[in-house]
Amino acid sequence: MLNTARRAWAWAPSGVLSDALSTSFMLLAPEEIDELCERVPGLGALIVDPALEPTKYVFGVAKDFVR
């Protein structure tokens, strides 16, 4: 079931890929998102989900923007 409280953003080498991944990140587990971001250069994600602890996750290249 889709968690409608979750918010997801993706950074990717192209806008098309970023759009597709941000939608996919709504459904994937944080561990799956982290693994994908580690495997694909230039990919990053920001996930905000009040149902998870902690409520904010930053994966991949996006870590460079959040310090």
Sequence and secondary structure as in RCSB ss.txt:
>XXXX:A:sequence
MLNTARRAWAWAPSGVLSDALSTSFMLLAPEEIDELCERVPGLGALIVDPALEPTKYVFGVAKDFVR
>XXXX:A:secstr
   TT EEEEE SSHHHHHHHHHHHTTS HHHHHHHHHHSTT EEEEE TTSSSSEEEEEGGGGT  
